[in-house]
Amino acid sequence: MTDTTMRAPAPVHVVAVVSDGFEFLAECGCGWASDWHPSPEAADSAGVEHRDAAVVPPDAMDVLLSGLLDLQD
């Protein structure tokens, strides 16, 4: 029997802000962690910077396949 269940892709770099009660840091599912920051906003900004740097822009094949999938829809 073939499994035909469709699953949405999960983001690769899921970043969460955690605290030790005094300071905040961003941790990513890939193992990356930021420095400690005085506010959750600063830690969140570090997480956004990590995600932006870690996720590479699409190449020509990504663009082509995305366009074909859009046509299919």
PDB file with SEQRES, HELIX, SHEET and CRYST1 records, atoms N, CA, C and O in Angstrom:
SEQRES   1 A   73  MET THR ASP THR THR MET ARG ALA PRO ALA PRO VAL HIS          
SEQRES   2 A   73  VAL VAL ALA VAL VAL SER ASP GLY PHE GLU PHE LEU ALA          
SEQRES   3 A   73  GLU CYS GLY CYS GLY TRP ALA SER ASP TRP HIS PRO SER          
SEQRES   4 A   73  PRO GLU ALA ALA ASP SER ALA GLY VAL GLU HIS ARG ASP          
SEQRES   5 A   73  ALA ALA VAL VAL PRO PRO ASP ALA MET ASP VAL LEU LEU          
SEQRES   6 A   73  SER GLY LEU LEU ASP LEU GLN ASP                              
HELIX    1 AA1 PRO A   40  ALA A   54  1                                  15    
HELIX    2 AA2 ALA A   60  GLN A   72  1                                  13    
SHEET    1 AA1 2 VAL A  15  SER A  19  0                                        
SHEET    2 AA1 2 PHE A  24  CYS A  28 -1                                        
CRYST1    1.000    1.000    1.000  90.00  90.00  90.00 P 1           1          
ATOM      1  N   MET A   1       0.845  -1.172   0.000  1.00  0.00           N  
ATOM      2  CA  MET A   1       0.000   0.000   0.000  1.00  0.00           C  
ATOM      3  C   MET A   1       0.894   1.239   0.000  1.00  0.00           C  
ATOM      4  O   MET A   1       1.909   1.279   0.695  1.00  0.00           O  
ATOM      5  N   THR A   2       0.516   2.237  -0.773  1.00  0.00           N  
ATOM      6  CA  THR A   2       1.288   3.467  -0.891  1.00  0.00           C  
ATOM      7  C   THR A   2       0.705   4.528   0.030  1.00  0.00           C  
ATOM      8  O   THR A   2      -0.512   4.696   0.107  1.00  0.00           O  
ATOM      9  N   ASP A   3       1.570   5.231   0.716  1.00  0.00           N  
ATOM     10  CA  ASP A   3       1.143   6.326   1.588  1.00  0.00           C  
ATOM     11  C   ASP A   3       0.957   7.576   0.740  1.00  0.00           C  
ATOM     12  O   ASP A   3       1.923   8.098   0.184  1.00  0.00           O  
ATOM     13  N   THR A   4      -0.272   8.058   0.638  1.00  0.00           N  
ATOM     14  CA  THR A   4      -0.553   9.253  -0.173  1.00  0.00           C  
ATOM     15  C   THR A   4      -0.849  10.469   0.693  1.00  0.00           C  
ATOM     16  O   THR A   4      -1.397  11.455   0.200  1.00  0.00           O  
ATOM     17  N   THR A   5      -0.504  10.417   1.948  1.00  0.00           N  
ATOM     18  CA  THR A   5      -0.748  11.539   2.848  1.00  0.00           C  
ATOM     19  C   THR A   5       0.147  12.705   2.469  1.00  0.00           C  
ATOM     20  O   THR A   5       1.359  12.551   2.318  1.00  0.00           O  
ATOM     21  N   MET A   6      -0.457  13.861   2.318  1.00  0.00           N  
ATOM     22  CA  MET A   6       0.304  15.069   1.990  1.00  0.00           C  
ATOM     23  C   MET A   6       0.736  15.744   3.298  1.00  0.00           C  
ATOM     24  O   MET A   6      -0.056  15.879   4.231  1.00  0.00           O  
ATOM     25  N   ARG A   7       1.970  16.152   3.345  1.00  0.00           N  
ATOM     26  CA  ARG A   7       2.492  16.840   4.526  1.00  0.00           C  
ATOM     27  C   ARG A   7       3.099  18.163   4.091  1.00  0.00           C  
ATOM     28  O   ARG A   7       3.849  18.226   3.117  1.00  0.00           O  
ATOM     29  N   ALA A   8       2.771  19.209   4.815  1.00  0.00           N  
ATOM     30  CA  ALA A   8       3.358  20.518   4.523  1.00  0.00           C  
ATOM     31  C   ALA A   8       4.815  20.504   4.966  1.00  0.00           C  
ATOM     32  O   ALA A   8       5.139  19.924   6.002  1.00  0.00           O  
ATOM     33  N   PRO A   9       5.691  21.131   4.198  1.00  0.00           N  
ATOM     34  CA  PRO A   9       7.096  21.174   4.609  1.00  0.00           C  
ATOM     35  C   PRO A   9       7.261  22.010   5.872  1.00  0.00           C  
ATOM     36  O   PRO A   9       6.612  23.044   6.036  1.00  0.00           O  
ATOM     37  N   ALA A  10       8.119  21.559   6.745  1.00  0.00           N  
ATOM     38  CA  ALA A  10       8.402  22.289   7.982  1.00  0.00           C  
ATOM     39  C   ALA A  10       9.561  23.242   7.743  1.00  0.00           C  
ATOM     40  O   ALA A  10      10.510  22.899   7.039  1.00  0.00           O  
ATOM     41  N   PRO A  11       9.496  24.439   8.323  1.00  0.00           N  
ATOM     42  CA  PRO A  11      10.628  25.364   8.175  1.00  0.00           C  
ATOM     43  C   PRO A  11      11.906  24.745   8.729  1.00  0.00           C  
ATOM     44  O   PRO A  11      11.882  24.052   9.746  1.00  0.00           O  
ATOM     45  N   VAL A  12      13.007  25.000   8.057  1.00  0.00           N  
ATOM     46  CA  VAL A  12      14.280  24.415   8.471  1.00  0.00           C  
ATOM     47  C   VAL A  12      14.843  25.123   9.695  1.00  0.00           C  
ATOM     48  O   VAL A  12      15.373  24.475  10.597  1.00  0.00           O  
ATOM     49  N   HIS A  13      14.734  26.426   9.733  1.00  0.00           N  
ATOM     50  CA  HIS A  13      15.341  27.196  10.817  1.00  0.00           C  
ATOM     51  C   HIS A  13      14.252  27.829  11.682  1.00  0.00           C  
ATOM     52  O   HIS A  13      13.892  28.993  11.508  1.00  0.00           O  
ATOM     53  N   VAL A  14      13.742  27.036  12.611  1.00  0.00           N  
ATOM     54  CA  VAL A  14      12.748  27.517  13.561  1.00  0.00           C  
ATOM     55  C   VAL A  14      13.510  28.077  14.756  1.00  0.00           C  
ATOM     56  O   VAL A  14      14.253  27.358  15.423  1.00  0.00           O  
ATOM     57  N   VAL A  15      13.318  29.369  15.020  1.00  0.00           N  
ATOM     58  CA  VAL A  15      14.050  30.053  16.087  1.00  0.00           C  
ATOM     59  C   VAL A  15      13.098  30.392  17.215  1.00  0.00           C  
ATOM     60  O   VAL A  15      12.006  30.909  16.981  1.00  0.00           O  
ATOM     61  N   ALA A  16      13.512  30.102  18.442  1.00  0.00           N  
ATOM     62  CA  ALA A  16      12.731  30.427  19.634  1.00  0.00           C  
ATOM     63  C   ALA A  16      13.582  31.278  20.563  1.00  0.00           C  
ATOM     64  O   ALA A  16      14.796  31.096  20.660  1.00  0.00           O  
ATOM     65  N   VAL A  17      12.927  32.206  21.242  1.00  0.00           N  
ATOM     66  CA  VAL A  17      13.609  33.045  22.237  1.00  0.00           C  
ATOM     67  C   VAL A  17      13.380  32.423  23.609  1.00  0.00           C  
ATOM     68  O   VAL A  17      12.243  32.150  23.993  1.00  0.00           O  
ATOM     69  N   VAL A  18      14.460  32.203  24.340  1.00  0.00           N  
ATOM     70  CA  VAL A  18      14.386  31.632  25.684  1.00  0.00           C  
ATOM     71  C   VAL A  18      15.054  32.578  26.672  1.00  0.00           C  
ATOM     72  O   VAL A  18      15.839  33.446  26.294  1.00  0.00           O  
ATOM     73  N   SER A  19      14.725  32.391  27.940  1.00  0.00           N  
ATOM     74  CA  SER A  19      15.250  33.275  28.973  1.00  0.00           C  
ATOM     75  C   SER A  19      15.737  32.466  30.166  1.00  0.00           C  
ATOM     76  O   SER A  19      15.230  31.386  30.467  1.00  0.00           O  
ATOM     77  N   ASP A  20      16.730  33.023  30.828  1.00  0.00           N  
ATOM     78  CA  ASP A  20      17.190  32.434  32.084  1.00  0.00           C  
ATOM     79  C   ASP A  20      16.595  33.186  33.269  1.00  0.00           C  
ATOM     80  O   ASP A  20      16.977  32.948  34.414  1.00  0.00           O  
ATOM     81  N   GLY A  21      15.665  34.087  32.995  1.00  0.00           N  
ATOM     82  CA  GLY A  21      15.051  34.899  34.034  1.00  0.00           C  
ATOM     83  C   GLY A  21      15.608  36.307  34.084  1.00  0.00           C  
ATOM     84  O   GLY A  21      14.998  37.201  34.670  1.00  0.00           O  
ATOM     85  N   PHE A  22      16.761  36.507  33.475  1.00  0.00           N  
ATOM     86  CA  PHE A  22      17.399  37.822  33.477  1.00  0.00           C  
ATOM     87  C   PHE A  22      17.709  38.309  32.057  1.00  0.00           C  
ATOM     88  O   PHE A  22      17.494  39.476  31.728  1.00  0.00           O  
ATOM     89  N   GLU A  23      18.215  37.395  31.226  1.00  0.00           N  
ATOM     90  CA  GLU A  23      18.602  37.749  29.863  1.00  0.00           C  
ATOM     91  C   GLU A  23      17.900  36.802  28.884  1.00  0.00           C  
ATOM     92  O   GLU A  23      17.271  35.822  29.285  1.00  0.00           O  
ATOM     93  N   PHE A  24      18.023  37.118  27.597  1.00  0.00           N  
ATOM     94  CA  PHE A  24      17.329  36.361  26.563  1.00  0.00           C  
ATOM     95  C   PHE A  24      18.297  35.954  25.463  1.00  0.00           C  
ATOM     96  O   PHE A  24      19.242  36.678  25.150  1.00  0.00           O  
ATOM     97  N   LEU A  25      18.048  34.780  24.880  1.00  0.00           N  
ATOM     98  CA  LEU A  25      18.825  34.366  23.721  1.00  0.00           C  
ATOM     99  C   LEU A  25      17.909  33.666  22.741  1.00  0.00           C  
ATOM    100  O   LEU A  25      16.850  33.160  23.114  1.00  0.00           O  
ATOM    101  N   ALA A  26      18.323  33.640  21.480  1.00  0.00           N  
ATOM    102  CA  ALA A  26      17.576  32.957  20.432  1.00  0.00           C  
ATOM    103  C   ALA A  26      18.259  31.627  20.166  1.00  0.00           C  
ATOM    104  O   ALA A  26      19.483  31.562  20.049  1.00  0.00           O  
ATOM    105  N   GLU A  27      17.462  30.560  20.071  1.00  0.00           N  
ATOM    106  CA  GLU A  27      17.975  29.232  19.754  1.00  0.00           C  
ATOM    107  C   GLU A  27      17.264  28.717  18.511  1.00  0.00           C  
ATOM    108  O   GLU A  27      16.052  28.877  18.361  1.00  0.00           O  
ATOM    109  N   CYS A  28      18.028  28.103  17.631  1.00  0.00           N  
ATOM    110  CA  CYS A  28      17.479  27.566  16.385  1.00  0.00           C  
ATOM    111  C   CYS A  28      17.473  26.048  16.443  1.00  0.00           C  
ATOM    112  O   CYS A  28      18.280  25.442  17.149  1.00  0.00           O  
ATOM    113  N   GLY A  29      16.570  25.442  15.706  1.00  0.00           N  
ATOM    114  CA  GLY A  29      16.489  23.999  15.631  1.00  0.00           C  
ATOM    115  C   GLY A  29      17.728  23.359  15.020  1.00  0.00           C  
ATOM    116  O   GLY A  29      17.956  22.163  15.204  1.00  0.00           O  
ATOM    117  N   CYS A  30      18.537  24.139  14.292  1.00  0.00           N  
ATOM    118  CA  CYS A  30      19.754  23.601  13.679  1.00  0.00           C  
ATOM    119  C   CYS A  30      20.914  23.527  14.671  1.00  0.00           C  
ATOM    120  O   CYS A  30      21.975  23.000  14.340  1.00  0.00           O  
ATOM    121  N   GLY A  31      20.723  24.049  15.885  1.00  0.00           N  
ATOM    122  CA  GLY A  31      21.783  24.015  16.894  1.00  0.00           C  
ATOM    123  C   GLY A  31      22.419  25.361  17.162  1.00  0.00           C  
ATOM    124  O   GLY A  31      23.168  25.500  18.129  1.00  0.00           O  
ATOM    125  N   TRP A  32      22.142  26.359  16.332  1.00  0.00           N  
ATOM    126  CA  TRP A  32      22.698  27.703  16.513  1.00  0.00           C  
ATOM    127  C   TRP A  32      22.049  28.364  17.732  1.00  0.00           C  
ATOM    128  O   TRP A  32      20.874  28.128  18.012  1.00  0.00           O  
ATOM    129  N   ALA A  33      22.803  29.180  18.449  1.00  0.00           N  
ATOM    130  CA  ALA A  33      22.282  29.984  19.558  1.00  0.00           C  
ATOM    131  C   ALA A  33      22.977  31.339  19.540  1.00  0.00           C  
ATOM    132  O   ALA A  33      24.174  31.436  19.271  1.00  0.00           O  
ATOM    133  N   SER A  34      22.215  32.371  19.827  1.00  0.00           N  
ATOM    134  CA  SER A  34      22.775  33.720  19.845  1.00  0.00           C  
ATOM    135  C   SER A  34      23.489  33.980  21.165  1.00  0.00           C  
ATOM    136  O   SER A  34      23.495  33.139  22.064  1.00  0.00           O  
ATOM    137  N   ASP A  35      24.086  35.158  21.262  1.00  0.00           N  
ATOM    138  CA  ASP A  35      24.611  35.626  22.538  1.00  0.00           C  
ATOM    139  C   ASP A  35      23.432  36.006  23.418  1.00  0.00           C  
ATOM    140  O   ASP A  35      22.299  36.081  22.942  1.00  0.00           O  
ATOM    141  N   TRP A  36      23.687  36.244  24.692  1.00  0.00           N  
ATOM    142  CA  TRP A  36      22.642  36.708  25.600  1.00  0.00           C  
ATOM    143  C   TRP A  36      22.348  38.178  25.320  1.00  0.00           C  
ATOM    144  O   TRP A  36      23.259  38.957  25.040  1.00  0.00           O  
ATOM    145  N   HIS A  37      21.076  38.552  25.396  1.00  0.00           N  
ATOM    146  CA  HIS A  37      20.634  39.922  25.140  1.00  0.00           C  
ATOM    147  C   HIS A  37      19.777  40.413  26.302  1.00  0.00           C  
ATOM    148  O   HIS A  37      19.164  39.612  27.007  1.00  0.00           O  
ATOM    149  N   PRO A  38      19.735  41.738  26.503  1.00  0.00           N  
ATOM    150  CA  PRO A  38      18.970  42.280  27.628  1.00  0.00           C  
ATOM    151  C   PRO A  38      17.456  42.287  27.415  1.00  0.00           C  
ATOM    152  O   PRO A  38      16.702  42.437  28.376  1.00  0.00           O  
ATOM    153  N   SER A  39      16.997  42.126  26.160  1.00  0.00           N  
ATOM    154  CA  SER A  39      15.555  42.160  25.898  1.00  0.00           C  
ATOM    155  C   SER A  39      15.161  41.038  24.937  1.00  0.00           C  
ATOM    156  O   SER A  39      15.991  40.575  24.154  1.00  0.00           O  
ATOM    157  N   PRO A  40      13.908  40.601  24.990  1.00  0.00           N  
ATOM    158  CA  PRO A  40      13.475  39.569  24.041  1.00  0.00           C  
ATOM    159  C   PRO A  40      13.481  40.076  22.598  1.00  0.00           C  
ATOM    160  O   PRO A  40      13.685  39.294  21.669  1.00  0.00           O  
ATOM    161  N   GLU A  41      13.262  41.364  22.408  1.00  0.00           N  
ATOM    162  CA  GLU A  41      13.275  41.933  21.057  1.00  0.00           C  
ATOM    163  C   GLU A  41      14.662  41.835  20.427  1.00  0.00           C  
ATOM    164  O   GLU A  41      14.791  41.531  19.241  1.00  0.00           O  
ATOM    165  N   ALA A  42      15.692  42.091  21.221  1.00  0.00           N  
ATOM    166  CA  ALA A  42      17.063  42.005  20.716  1.00  0.00           C  
ATOM    167  C   ALA A  42      17.420  40.560  20.361  1.00  0.00           C  
ATOM    168  O   ALA A  42      18.072  40.311  19.347  1.00  0.00           O  
ATOM    169  N   ALA A  43      16.993  39.606  21.199  1.00  0.00           N  
ATOM    170  CA  ALA A  43      17.248  38.194  20.905  1.00  0.00           C  
ATOM    171  C   ALA A  43      16.483  37.769  19.660  1.00  0.00           C  
ATOM    172  O   ALA A  43      17.007  37.019  18.837  1.00  0.00           O  
ATOM    173  N   ASP A  44      15.246  38.242  19.515  1.00  0.00           N  
ATOM    174  CA  ASP A  44      14.454  37.925  18.331  1.00  0.00           C  
ATOM    175  C   ASP A  44      15.111  38.477  17.070  1.00  0.00           C  
ATOM    176  O   ASP A  44      15.121  37.812  16.035  1.00  0.00           O  
ATOM    177  N   SER A  45      15.653  39.676  17.149  1.00  0.00           N  
ATOM    178  CA  SER A  45      16.363  40.258  16.003  1.00  0.00           C  
ATOM    179  C   SER A  45      17.566  39.415  15.607  1.00  0.00           C  
ATOM    180  O   SER A  45      17.841  39.236  14.420  1.00  0.00           O  
ATOM    181  N   ALA A  46      18.280  38.900  16.594  1.00  0.00           N  
ATOM    182  CA  ALA A  46      19.418  38.025  16.304  1.00  0.00           C  
ATOM    183  C   ALA A  46      18.941  36.752  15.607  1.00  0.00           C  
ATOM    184  O   ALA A  46      19.608  36.248  14.703  1.00  0.00           O  
ATOM    185  N   GLY A  47      17.791  36.235  16.026  1.00  0.00           N  
ATOM    186  CA  GLY A  47      17.232  35.051  15.384  1.00  0.00           C  
ATOM    187  C   GLY A  47      16.830  35.311  13.947  1.00  0.00           C  
ATOM    188  O   GLY A  47      17.040  34.464  13.079  1.00  0.00           O  
ATOM    189  N   VAL A  48      16.251  36.484  13.685  1.00  0.00           N  
ATOM    190  CA  VAL A  48      15.869  36.850  12.321  1.00  0.00           C  
ATOM    191  C   VAL A  48      17.114  36.972  11.440  1.00  0.00           C  
ATOM    192  O   VAL A  48      17.111  36.529  10.292  1.00  0.00           O  
ATOM    193  N   GLU A  49      18.173  37.571  11.979  1.00  0.00           N  
ATOM    194  CA  GLU A  49      19.426  37.689  11.223  1.00  0.00           C  
ATOM    195  C   GLU A  49      19.983  36.304  10.889  1.00  0.00           C  
ATOM    196  O   GLU A  49      20.455  36.071   9.776  1.00  0.00           O  
ATOM    197  N   HIS A  50      19.925  35.387  11.859  1.00  0.00           N  
ATOM    198  CA  HIS A  50      20.413  34.020  11.610  1.00  0.00           C  
ATOM    199  C   HIS A  50      19.598  33.363  10.500  1.00  0.00           C  
ATOM    200  O   HIS A  50      20.165  32.785   9.572  1.00  0.00           O  
ATOM    201  N   ARG A  51      18.288  33.448  10.590  1.00  0.00           N  
ATOM    202  CA  ARG A  51      17.427  32.813   9.586  1.00  0.00           C  
ATOM    203  C   ARG A  51      17.677  33.409   8.201  1.00  0.00           C  
ATOM    204  O   ARG A  51      17.734  32.677   7.212  1.00  0.00           O  
ATOM    205  N   ASP A  52      17.827  34.738   8.126  1.00  0.00           N  
ATOM    206  CA  ASP A  52      18.091  35.389   6.840  1.00  0.00           C  
ATOM    207  C   ASP A  52      19.423  34.954   6.245  1.00  0.00           C  
ATOM    208  O   ASP A  52      19.540  34.801   5.030  1.00  0.00           O  
ATOM    209  N   ALA A  53      20.427  34.753   7.092  1.00  0.00           N  
ATOM    210  CA  ALA A  53      21.750  34.349   6.612  1.00  0.00           C  
ATOM    211  C   ALA A  53      21.796  32.859   6.280  1.00  0.00           C  
ATOM    212  O   ALA A  53      22.521  32.447   5.376  1.00  0.00           O  
ATOM    213  N   ALA A  54      21.033  32.060   7.000  1.00  0.00           N  
ATOM    214  CA  ALA A  54      21.105  30.604   6.823  1.00  0.00           C  
ATOM    215  C   ALA A  54      20.289  30.112   5.637  1.00  0.00           C  
ATOM    216  O   ALA A  54      20.642  29.108   5.019  1.00  0.00           O  
ATOM    217  N   VAL A  55      19.210  30.801   5.314  1.00  0.00           N  
ATOM    218  CA  VAL A  55      18.358  30.375   4.210  1.00  0.00           C  
ATOM    219  C   VAL A  55      18.828  31.077   2.946  1.00  0.00           C  
ATOM    220  O   VAL A  55      18.744  32.300   2.825  1.00  0.00           O  
ATOM    221  N   VAL A  56      19.318  30.292   2.019  1.00  0.00           N  
ATOM    222  CA  VAL A  56      19.866  30.852   0.785  1.00  0.00           C  
ATOM    223  C   VAL A  56      18.732  31.199  -0.176  1.00  0.00           C  
ATOM    224  O   VAL A  56      17.673  30.574  -0.135  1.00  0.00           O  
ATOM    225  N   PRO A  57      18.948  32.195  -1.045  1.00  0.00           N  
ATOM    226  CA  PRO A  57      17.913  32.530  -2.022  1.00  0.00           C  
ATOM    227  C   PRO A  57      17.704  31.377  -3.011  1.00  0.00           C  
ATOM    228  O   PRO A  57      18.596  30.551  -3.202  1.00  0.00           O  
ATOM    229  N   PRO A  58      16.528  31.324  -3.636  1.00  0.00           N  
ATOM    230  CA  PRO A  58      16.249  30.225  -4.564  1.00  0.00           C  
ATOM    231  C   PRO A  58      17.152  30.261  -5.790  1.00  0.00           C  
ATOM    232  O   PRO A  58      17.503  31.331  -6.288  1.00  0.00           O  
ATOM    233  N   ASP A  59      17.519  29.083  -6.265  1.00  0.00           N  
ATOM    234  CA  ASP A  59      18.288  29.012  -7.506  1.00  0.00           C  
ATOM    235  C   ASP A  59      17.325  28.865  -8.687  1.00  0.00           C  
ATOM    236  O   ASP A  59      16.108  28.872  -8.502  1.00  0.00           O  
ATOM    237  N   ALA A  60      17.863  28.734  -9.882  1.00  0.00           N  
ATOM    238  CA  ALA A  60      17.036  28.678 -11.094  1.00  0.00           C  
ATOM    239  C   ALA A  60      16.084  27.483 -11.070  1.00  0.00           C  
ATOM    240  O   ALA A  60      14.944  27.599 -11.519  1.00  0.00           O  
ATOM    241  N   MET A  61      16.527  26.353 -10.562  1.00  0.00           N  
ATOM    242  CA  MET A  61      15.670  25.167 -10.504  1.00  0.00           C  
ATOM    243  C   MET A  61      14.502  25.387  -9.540  1.00  0.00           C  
ATOM    244  O   MET A  61      13.377  24.982  -9.833  1.00  0.00           O  
ATOM    245  N   ASP A  62      14.756  26.021  -8.400  1.00  0.00           N  
ATOM    246  CA  ASP A  62      13.675  26.335  -7.459  1.00  0.00           C  
ATOM    247  C   ASP A  62      12.624  27.228  -8.111  1.00  0.00           C  
ATOM    248  O   ASP A  62      11.425  26.999  -7.958  1.00  0.00           O  
ATOM    249  N   VAL A  63      13.074  28.234  -8.828  1.00  0.00           N  
ATOM    250  CA  VAL A  63      12.163  29.159  -9.494  1.00  0.00           C  
ATOM    251  C   VAL A  63      11.340  28.428 -10.555  1.00  0.00           C  
ATOM    252  O   VAL A  63      10.130  28.632 -10.658  1.00  0.00           O  
ATOM    253  N   LEU A  64      12.003  27.575 -11.343  1.00  0.00           N  
ATOM    254  CA  LEU A  64      11.318  26.828 -12.390  1.00  0.00           C  
ATOM    255  C   LEU A  64      10.255  25.907 -11.796  1.00  0.00           C  
ATOM    256  O   LEU A  64       9.111  25.910 -12.249  1.00  0.00           O  
ATOM    257  N   LEU A  65      10.623  25.124 -10.792  1.00  0.00           N  
ATOM    258  CA  LEU A  65       9.663  24.194 -10.201  1.00  0.00           C  
ATOM    259  C   LEU A  65       8.518  24.922  -9.520  1.00  0.00           C  
ATOM    260  O   LEU A  65       7.375  24.474  -9.603  1.00  0.00           O  
ATOM    261  N   SER A  66       8.794  26.033  -8.849  1.00  0.00           N  
ATOM    262  CA  SER A  66       7.730  26.819  -8.222  1.00  0.00           C  
ATOM    263  C   SER A  66       6.764  27.344  -9.280  1.00  0.00           C  
ATOM    264  O   SER A  66       5.550  27.328  -9.073  1.00  0.00           O  
ATOM    265  N   GLY A  67       7.290  27.808 -10.408  1.00  0.00           N  
ATOM    266  CA  GLY A  67       6.443  28.291 -11.500  1.00  0.00           C  
ATOM    267  C   GLY A  67       5.577  27.181 -12.074  1.00  0.00           C  
ATOM    268  O   GLY A  67       4.400  27.393 -12.364  1.00  0.00           O  
ATOM    269  N   LEU A  68       6.162  25.988 -12.239  1.00  0.00           N  
ATOM    270  CA  LEU A  68       5.375  24.864 -12.757  1.00  0.00           C  
ATOM    271  C   LEU A  68       4.287  24.441 -11.779  1.00  0.00           C  
ATOM    272  O   LEU A  68       3.175  24.114 -12.193  1.00  0.00           O  
ATOM    273  N   LEU A  69       4.598  24.444 -10.485  1.00  0.00           N  
ATOM    274  CA  LEU A  69       3.582  24.104  -9.489  1.00  0.00           C  
ATOM    275  C   LEU A  69       2.476  25.139  -9.454  1.00  0.00           C  
ATOM    276  O   LEU A  69       1.313  24.795  -9.242  1.00  0.00           O  
ATOM    277  N   ASP A  70       2.824  26.410  -9.659  1.00  0.00           N  
ATOM    278  CA  ASP A  70       1.798  27.458  -9.715  1.00  0.00           C  
ATOM    279  C   ASP A  70       0.879  27.237 -10.911  1.00  0.00           C  
ATOM    280  O   ASP A  70      -0.334  27.417 -10.799  1.00  0.00           O  
ATOM    281  N   LEU A  71       1.444  26.847 -12.060  1.00  0.00           N  
ATOM    282  CA  LEU A  71       0.637  26.558 -13.246  1.00  0.00           C  
ATOM    283  C   LEU A  71      -0.296  25.378 -13.000  1.00  0.00           C  
ATOM    284  O   LEU A  71      -1.439  25.367 -13.457  1.00  0.00           O  
ATOM    285  N   GLN A  72       0.207  24.390 -12.273  1.00  0.00           N  
ATOM    286  CA  GLN A  72      -0.588  23.201 -11.988  1.00  0.00           C  
ATOM    287  C   GLN A  72      -1.798  23.565 -11.127  1.00  0.00           C  
ATOM    288  O   GLN A  72      -2.889  23.029 -11.325  1.00  0.00           O  
ATOM    289  N   ASP A  73      -1.603  24.471 -10.176  1.00  0.00           N  
ATOM    290  CA  ASP A  73      -2.702  24.877  -9.293  1.00  0.00           C  
ATOM    291  C   ASP A  73      -3.730  25.630 -10.086  1.00  0.00           C  
ATOM    292  O   ASP A  73      -4.741  26.062  -9.532  1.00  0.00           O  
TER     293      ASP A  73                                                      
END                                                                             
